[in-house]
């Protein structure tokens, strides 16, 4: 059974997002050992400068790095590669058959991830060229990872 880690900056505030993530996390537990880590994002002023943002992202990268011991790291970022559900399933399947036992999905704060952290990752994944609220993107990620494992296991969930 593969270990799937979600390292996501910050906690979800709205109960409906928390409930949706919890439901997909529970479902995903049938296929993988799931861990969710929520390091706190750096506090920034209302209108931060680019230097302040970069410094905060580097501090967040250090917190994220503390959560990842080993395995394949996937950074979620707008410039990443967009995959269909089937392509994500295939990618996870190939990783599993090639001996990768742990996959970590990394979601940054509202300003994203530091360039340093993105370079350290094995793959950059984009959810879409559209912009989504951070919390909704997190629910979508949980659902898509669950869908990918459902596809790999020939579940009826994916039609």
N, C-alpha and C positions, 0 to 999 in steps of 0.2 A: 504494500500500500504506500503510495506516494505521500510525502509531507507537503502540504500547501500552506505557505505563510502569506498573510496579508499584512504588510507594514504600511499603515495609513496614518498620516499626520492628523492628530486631533480626534476628539470624540464627536459622534453624531449628536446634534442637539434635539432634533425632532424625533418623537417616538415612532412615527410611521416609517422613517428611514431605518431606525434601529431594528424595528420589527421585521422589515423586509430583509435586511442583512442577516438577521438571526435565522430567519426561515431558510434562506439559501445556504447559510453556513451549516445548519442542521441537515439539510438534504445532501450537501456535499460530503458530509461525514460518512455517508454510505460508501463513498469511493476513495476518500483520502483522509489523512489526519490533518485537521485544519487548526491553524493558530492565527489569532488576530492580535496584533500589537498596535497600540495607539499612542506613540510618543507625542508630547505636546508641541504645537508649533510655536515658533518664536513670536513674541509680541512686537508689533511694528507700529509706528505712528500712522495717522490717517492717510497722509500722502508721503510715503517713504521715498527716499532717493534711490537711484539704482545701486549705489554703494551699500546702503542699509539693507536693501533686498538681498544683494549678493552675500553679505555677511550673515544674514539670517538663514539663507539657504545652506550655507556651509555649516552653520551650527546644527541645523536640522539634519544635514547629511551625516554628521557625526552621531547624532542620536539614532538615526536609521541604521548606520553601520554597526552600532552596538547590538541591534536586534537580529542581525544576520550572521550566523556562524559559518555556514557553507552552503553550497548548492548553486542552482541556476537562478540568476537575478533578472527580473523583468521590470523595467521602469515604465510607468505610464506617463507618456508625454505627447504633446500635440504633434511633434515632429516625428513621432514613431511610425511604425508600419501598421496600417489598418489591416486586420485579418477578418475573414468571415468566421462564423461560428465553427464551420467545418475545418477551416485552416488552423484555428486555435486548438481544436481537438487533435488534429494531426500533429501539431507542434508538441503538445503535451504527451501524446502517445509516443512520438519519436524520442523525446527526452526520457520517458520512462523505460523504453526498451534499450536505450543506450547507457543505462546505469545511473541516471540522475535520480536521486531519491528525494530531493528537496527542491521545490520551486518557490521562490519568493516574489510576490507581486508588490511593487513599491509605488505608493501614491503620495505625492508631495502635498504641501499646503496650497493655499490659494495662489501662491506665486510659483508653484511648480517644484522642480527639483534642481539642485545645483548641477552645473555642467560636469563637475568633478565626479559626482555620484553617477550621473548618466553614463559617463565614460567607463565607470567600473562595472556597469551592468552588462549582462550578456546579450540582452535584447531590449529594444525600445518598442513599446506597443502604444498605438493610438486607438482610442475608443471611436473616434469620429473626427472629421474636420470641424464639426460644430462644437460650440461651447456649451457645457452643461454645468449646473451647480455641482460643487464638489461632492456633496452628499449623494446626489442622484447618480453621479458617475461611479461612486463607490457601490451603490446598489447594483448598477448595471454590470460592473466588474464581477461581483459575487455571482450574479445570475449567469453571466457568460462563462465563467469558470465551471459552474455547476452544469451548464448546458454542454460544455466541451466534454466533461467526464460522462455525461449521459450519452452523448454520441459515441464515445469510445466503448461504452458498455451496452450499446444497442438498446437503450432505454426508450420508452415510448414518449418521453418528454419532448424530444426534438422531432418535429414533423417536417 
